[in-house]
């Protein structure tokens, strides 16, 4: 709440101070570990094969979250089938990297949610396809409604996002963000570097309530 209020007041120095305090707090670290060990991907390890199962492992993991000396590991690349018969690449970070992402998500999300368009429904918490449909109904139910609806898609969106732009504009510690963007990925034992784009997969999955399709996404902080 304090980060959101500072963002709305455009007090950016205070935003950074509050974010730093949050990412160093034990409570936030415990919450980050809880998040990555309670979602459906908790049993899917990264390249190190590590999973946090018992309370002792989770406690040790939370206390190990620190920016000092942090180095992100490459993602484990897998391919998941699409409805059209093709496959979509999915990058699986290690549990430690996922927890670090979750920790910084707690500090960054209040900023992005305070500045985002009220009628933007994709890749956001507590927003769903149902909300977008409801908004369309409200807009189109008026006599003065537009006669045409245009649908567009950004081709290769995840694969071509500029790293430089993100490092300049996202309100997150640059050294940490750069670690995630430049981590690369392992596929069939070979390491590939990443010079642009972000991996699909990782931290979060969002579910659209039935009967709408369930889809896996990443929040902007994981990019």
Secondary structure as GFF3:
##gff-version 3
##sequence-region A 1 223
A	DSSP	alpha_helix	2	8	.	.	.	ID=ss1
A	DSSP	alpha_helix	12	24	.	.	.	ID=ss2
A	DSSP	alpha_helix	26	38	.	.	.	ID=ss3
A	DSSP	three_ten_helix	40	43	.	.	.	ID=ss4
A	DSSP	alpha_helix	55	63	.	.	.	ID=ss5
A	DSSP	beta_strand	75	81	.	.	.	ID=ss6
A	DSSP	beta_strand	87	92	.	.	.	ID=ss7
A	DSSP	alpha_helix	95	115	.	.	.	ID=ss8
A	DSSP	alpha_helix	129	140	.	.	.	ID=ss9
A	DSSP	alpha_helix	157	160	.	.	.	ID=ss10
A	DSSP	alpha_helix	163	169	.	.	.	ID=ss11
A	DSSP	alpha_helix	174	181	.	.	.	ID=ss12
A	DSSP	beta_strand	185	187	.	.	.	ID=ss13
A	DSSP	beta_strand	190	192	.	.	.	ID=ss14
A	DSSP	three_ten_helix	220	222	.	.	.	ID=ss15
###
